[in-house]
Amino acid sequence: MRRYNNRVYRVARSLCTDDDEAMDVVQESWIKIYWALSDFQGPDGFPSWATKITYNNALMRLRKQKRIHYLAELGDIAVNSTNSDRHNEDPLSQLAQSQLKQLLEGAIDRLPVIYRAVFVLRAVQHLSTRETAASLNLTPDTVKQRFSRARRILRSDLESAIQSAGLSLYEFDGARCDYIVQRVMSQLL
């Protein structure tokens, strides 16, 4: 379970868009996987098989919309485990990372369901096109098409978020601009 939990969680989370529901799907999926081990025949390997079961379980979960609130049960454990790796970073870096993560996760959550799982498995989990196709019972061409469309949708979503926030990247104004102008003028005069 530990070896494939990240992959299984990511496919569940890509469909559920809620951490509690995704964790519930993961738990249910591992139980189903355990009871179906005798039915496992390959040929794509255990990770793809486990991902297929999780994917199908998450789709069924979308229809039911039940929730178990794992984060409330876990309390501070989840918060402490995510922050322990970054305790040496300065607070502004941590804030920027957190905001960027929220922005990206929100954009991924807004993707249509048929693109979301493909994007998460390819871009976040770093599976190959073949592995993703086997995991989701799709053809490699369909995976390529959905991944490309998901990236286009995300690019558009993120560009509009940047524009609406009034952000401008690689700005060169204020003191930096004044400094260069002064340096150039002093060399010219």
C-alpha positions, 0 to 999 in steps of 0.5 A, spaced: 500 500 500 505 504 501 508 503 495 502 505 491 498 510 495 500 516 492 498 514 485 492 511 488 490 517 492 492 522 486 487 518 481 482 518 486 483 526 488 483 527 481 475 525 480 473 527 487 476 534 488 475 533 495 480 530 500 475 527 505 472 523 499 478 521 496 481 518 502 475 514 503 475 512 495 483 510 497 480 506 503 475 502 499 479 501 493 485 498 497 479 493 501 476 491 494 484 490 491 485 485 497 479 481 496 480 481 488 487 479 489 486 472 486 482 475 480 489 479 478 491 476 472 496 482 469 498 483 463 499 491 465 502 489 472 499 491 479 500 498 479 495 499 473 490 494 476 490 498 482 489 504 479 483 501 474 480 499 481 481 506 484 478 510 478 472 506 477 471 506 485 472 514 484 467 514 479 462 510 483 463 515 489 461 521 485 454 518 484 453 516 491 456 523 494 458 520 501 463 523 506 467 521 511 471 526 514 478 523 515 481 530 516 477 531 522 479 524 525 487 526 523 487 533 527 494 536 527 497 530 524 496 532 517 498 539 518 504 537 521 506 532 516 506 537 510 509 542 514 515 538 517 519 538 510 519 545 510 520 548 517 527 551 515 524 555 509 522 562 510 515 564 512 514 568 505 517 562 501 512 557 505 506 562 503 508 563 496 508 555 495 502 554 499 498 559 494 501 556 488 499 549 490 492 552 492 492 555 485 494 549 481 489 544 485 484 549 484 485 549 476 486 542 476 479 541 480 476 545 475 478 541 469 472 536 466 472 529 469 474 526 463 481 530 463 482 531 470 485 523 471 489 523 465 492 530 467 494 527 474 496 521 472 501 524 466 503 530 469 503 529 477 504 522 477 509 522 471 506 515 468 507 514 461 502 514 456 502 507 455 501 506 463 496 511 463 492 508 458 492 501 461 490 504 468 484 508 465 482 503 460 483 508 454 487 508 448 494 511 448 491 516 443 485 518 447 490 519 453 495 524 448 488 527 446 486 528 453 492 530 456 493 535 451 486 538 452 487 538 459 494 542 458 490 547 454 485 548 459 489 549 465 494 554 461 488 558 459 485 558 466 492 560 469 493 565 464 486 568 466 487 568 474 494 571 473 491 577 469 485 578 474 490 578 480 493 584 476 500 580 476 505 581 471 511 577 471 518 579 470 517 586 472 522 591 471 520 598 474 521 602 480 528 602 483 531 597 478 529 601 472 531 607 475 538 604 477 539 602 470 537 608 467 542 612 472 547 607 470 546 608 463 546 615 463 552 616 467 556 612 462 553 616 456 554 623 459 
